[in-house]
């Protein structure tokens, strides 16, 4: 969190929660802390968007398998997922595409229409640098490195109807991702458990002491009058006690970092403290060596990924009508496997839209085929859907965004380019 636009910070070093308040009135947090807990307040009806970033460039061709494309098997003799019906084969979706077999927990959501898949989606800027491509996807301005705020933060800043709460946007992790940086308030929470939601009474005294130490002197960069407002935000989280909301409907989250993050985002949704934007990172997708097919390195990552998303949806149950999970990755992998039985940095990939009014049960997007003459630079799945069109469609279709020009500056969003991932 080194962005120089951050002019006020509240950070509980021993507690695992960081609050980033960017350019807001100092009384904001106190007002929100008391207003948001009204049992009949708008927080109860707030729709929520959870963004999941698969950092490292997931192989969309093995995640959502084009088993109907002959080039897929010709160019991946060692790592291709077998056709449906074969041992370790893809789980058929529509006769042409299939899920990686370890994503079986997501198949019921595809069949009941709550999981939509978008293929051949990516950035129009042809970077194969993880750092640059992730930055472009989070800023929402591909090719422009100077953009310091993120598309999710700009959405929050320009939304017409929103609730004043410090918990409007929350990233699970030790740092605030680029997508949430900007003029609107955002939180980074590493772990609700280590923060001490369910602790002995004397823990509150220790947290209070941490705040007193933090705000003593000018080293924190905070004006003294902001200390109490920050502490009230912490009190609000303690009062909401999201850890009291245990998984429901038989949901069992994987015991991974990603599983913990999504479980805690579900707890925040249930706590009804005004969560509108949630963000989680899951890494390990840079499979240059020994990627594997139905089993192996990628399969292990996908097993955790699919199991976690399915547990999240099962846990929330009917609440998923007001929640959408949008997955993303900076780019995909090469069509052909390399000499190390892996894949190298490519271009387009696949993304998922789960819950809410997702137009599920379909694989959306303009499929360019894997024929050599149709590949980008002769090697990669071509990008036929700009990620901004997918993200914009979700913002409009789920959160009711009315000003995408402010969210994606310099880009004219045209519904004619939307792929139909959301029901209208």
N, C-alpha and C positions, 0 to 999 in steps of 0.2 A: 504494500500500500504506500507507494512512494510518489504518486501523482501529486504535483504541486497545486492542483486545484482543490485539494482537501484542506480546508481552513479550520475545521473543528474536528477533534477526535476524542472519543471516549474508548479507552482500551483497558479491560481487566486482564492483566497479564496472568494472574494466577487462576483466573476463572474460566478462560476459554471463550470469551465473548468479546467481539470488537464492534463498536457502534461507530459508523461513519456518518456524520452529519455535515452535509455539504451546502454551505451558503444559506442556512435557514435561520429563522428567528429563534433566539435562545429559549423563548418560552414554549416553543413547539412541543418539546418532549414531555414537559409536565402536563400540558393540555391534553396531549394524546394519551398519556398514561392513565388519566382519570376518565377520559371520554370513551375509550375503546371497549371498556368492559361492560358497558350497558347490555343487559341480556336481550333487549329488544333492538339493539343498534344495528347499523348496516353491515357490521363485520360478519354477522351471521349469514348474510346473503351474498357475500363477496365471492366472485369467481376467482379462481386461482390458476395461474400458469406456472408449471414446473418445467424448467429447462435443464436438460441433462447433456453435458458436453463430454463426448467420447474423445478425449485428448490422445493424440498420437496417430490419428487417421485410420479409422476402422475399415477393414476390407468389406465394403458393401456387397461385393459380388459373392462372398461366402456367407455373409449374414442374410441377405435376401438373394437367393440363388436363382439365376436365370437358366434353369435346367432345360428350357426349351430352345436355347440358343446354342447351336452346334459349336460355335467358336469357343464357348466356355470350356468344354471338355478337351478340345484340341490344344488349347494353350495352357491348360493346368493339369497335366497328366498325373502329377503327384499330390496335388492339394485340393483338387476339385471335390465338392460334395456330390456324392452319387445321386442318381435320379431317384425320384420317389419310388418306394417299394423295394429298393435295394438295401442291404444292411448298412446302417449309418447314412442312409440317403436323406435327401431333403424332404421336408414336410410340405406336400403340395398345397398351394394356395389357389391357383386359378388355371392350372394346366400348363403354365409357362414359367411362373415363379414359385419358389418354395422357401420355407424357413430353414435355417440351419437346424439340425436335429436337436441341439441343446436349447433351442428357443421354444421347445414344445409347450412350456407354461403360458406362452403368449398366444398360442393357436386358438384357444376358446374365445379370446377377445377379438381376434380377427373374424371368427365365424359369427359372433353375436353382433358384429358391426361397430364395435367400439375401438378397434385398432385399424388405423389407416397407415399405409406405407407409401412413401414417395421415393422413387428411384431416379437415378441420373441427375441428382441435385447437387449443387456446389457453388463455388464462387466463379464469377466471370473473369476474375483476375488470375492468371495462370501461375500462381506461386506454388512451389512444392517445398517451401520452407515451413516447418511446423510453426515457428515463432511468428512469422509474418502472416501466414494463413489464419492462424488462430486469432491474431490481432484484428485482421480484416473482418472475420466473422463476428467477433464480439463488438467491434466498433460499428459494424453495419455500413462501412464505407470501403469496400474492397479497392485496393490500389492506393489508398490514401493513408500514409503512416502518421500523419499529424493529428488525426482525430483522437482527442483525449478522453471523451466520454463514450459510453456504450449505448447500444440501441435500446436495451431494456430500460436504462435510466432515462433516456429521452422519451420513451413511451410514458413513463411515470410522470415526467415533468409536464407533458402536454395532454395528459388524459383529462377529459372534462369533468368526470365524476370520480372522485377518489376520497378516501378516508384519511384523516390525519392520524397516523399511527407510526411509531418508529419501526413497527414490524411489517410494514407494507411490502418490503422486499428483503429477503433473507437468503444469503448464500451459505451453504454448509461447507465450512472449511476455515482455515486459519487466515486466509486473505480474501479480500474483495476482488472478484473477477472483473476484468475490463468491461464486460457487458453491463455491470451494475454501477460503474463509476460515473459520476456526474453531479448535477446540481440537486438531485433528489436524495433523500435519506435512504440509506441501505445498511443492513447489518451483515456481519460475517460471524457465524457461530461455529466454532470448531466441534464442540460436543456438548449437548445439553447435560449429559451426565457429569462431565468434569466441571461444568459450570456450577453444578450443585443445586439443581432444582429440588431434588429430594434429599436434603441434608439436615443435619442437626441444627438447632437454633444458633449455636455459636458460629456456624459457618457464615451467617449473615453478618456477624460482627467482623469476621475476617475479610469478607467482601467489602464492607464499609471501610475497613482500614486500608484495603488496597486502593479504593477510590481516594481516600484522604491523602495517601502517599502520592498518588498519581497527580492530583491537582495542587499539591503543595509546591509553590514556586511557579516559574514560567517554563520549565523544561518541557511540559506536555504540549505547549502551543495552544492551550485552551484558556479562555478568559475565565476568571474565577467564578463568575455567576453561572457558568454552564455546568459546574460540577453537580449541583443538586438536580438539574434536569436529567443529566445522564444517570444519576443514581435512581431517579424515579422510574426510568426505563427498565433498569434492572429489577426494581421492586415489582414492576408490572409483570415481567416474565416470571418472577417467583409466584406472584399471585395467580397467574394463569395456570401454572404448574402443568405444562404440557406432558411431562413424563408420566403423569397419572393416567394418561390415555394409552392403554396397552393395545397391541394388535387385536383386531376383531375378525370375525367370520372365518376363523381357522387359519388366518394368514401367518406364514412363517418366513421371516426375512433371512436371507443368507447372513452368516456371521462375518461379513466383509465390511470394509470401510464404506463401500457404496451402499450395502444393505443397511448399515447404521444410519447413513445420511438420509436415505429415503424413508426409513422408519421414523426418524425425527422430524422430517418435513410433514409426514402424515400426522404426527402428534401436534405440530403447529397448526395444521388445517383444522383438526378436531378442537383445539383450544380456542378457536374463534377469536383470535387477536388481530384480525385484519390482514392476514397474509394474502397478498395479491400475486407476487412474483417470488418463486423459489428457484434456487439454482444449485445444482450438484455436479461435481466433476467425477469422472471415472476414467482412469488411464490404463495403459498397458496394451495399446492397439497397434504399436509400431512393429509389425511382424516381418522383419526382414529375413529372419532365419528360423527354420523349423516351425513354420506356421501351423502345420497340421491340417487335417481335413475334418472328418466327423469327430475325431478326438485330437487332442494336442493342445498347443499353446492358445490358439484363438478360441478353440472350443471351450477351454476353461474360463476364459474371459466372458464369452457369450453366455455360458451357463449361469454365472453370477449376475450378469446384466439382465437376462430374461427372467431369472428367478426373482430378482429384486423388483423389477417393474410389475410382474404379476402379483407379487405379495403386496405391493403398494396399492394396486387396484382392488385386490381382494379385501385388504384391510379397510379401505375407505368405503367400499360397497356402494350404496346409493349416493354417497357424497361425491362420487366420481362424475356425476352429472354436472357438477360445478367446477370440476378440475380437469385440466388438460396437461398431459406430459408430452413435451416436444423434445426429441433427441436430435443431436447434431454432431458433426465431426468436421474437422477443417478441410479434409479432402479424402479421397479413397486410395485404392492401391492399383498397381498396374494389372492389366488383363492377364498377361503372361507371368507365370511363376519364374523366379530367378534361379540361379545355380545353387542357392543355399536352401532350396525348398521353402522359400518365403516369397514375399512380394515387396516391391519398392513403392516409393511415393507416386501416387497417381493423380487423378482429377475428380471425377464425380463419385458420389457414394450414395447410400440409402439413408433415409431418416424416417422416424416413426412419430405418429400422432396418436395418442392414446387417451380415451375418455371424452368427457364433455359431449359436444355435438360433432365429434369426428365422423367423417364420412367413411366409416370403416368397411371391412370386408372387401377391400379393393387395393390393388397396387397402382398408384397414380403416377403420373409423369409421362413424358414423351420419350419412350424407349428408343435409343438410336441404334440398337443392336451392337454386337461385339465384332461384327465383320471388320476385317483389317482396314478397309477403305473408309469406314465410319468412325474410326477411333481418333481421338484428339492426339495430335503429334504422332500418329501411327502406333500408339502404345496404350492409350488410356480410354476408359469409358468417358464419352463426351458429356459435358455439362449441358443439359437441355432445360433445366429449371434453375434460375438464379435463386440462391437461398433467401434473398430478400423478398421474393414473391411468396415463398412458403411461409416465412416468418410473418410477413404482412397479412397473409390470409388468415393465419391463426390469431393474430392480434385483433383483426376485424371480426372474425367469426366467433371468437370466444370472449374476448374482453371488450368488444365494441369500440375499438379504436376508430377515431374519425379523422385523424390527421397523420397519415403515413409519411407525408412529405417532411414532417418534423422528425419522425423516427429514423428515416433513411434519407438524409439530406443529399440532394443532387440526383436522386433517383425517382422517376415517375412510376409509381405503382399502378398497374393496369389490371383490373380484375379479369380481363380476357386472358392474361398469362397465368392466372392461378390454376392450379392443377385439380381443384375440387376436393382437397383433403378435408374441408369442413362443409357440413350441410348448411344450405342457405334457406 
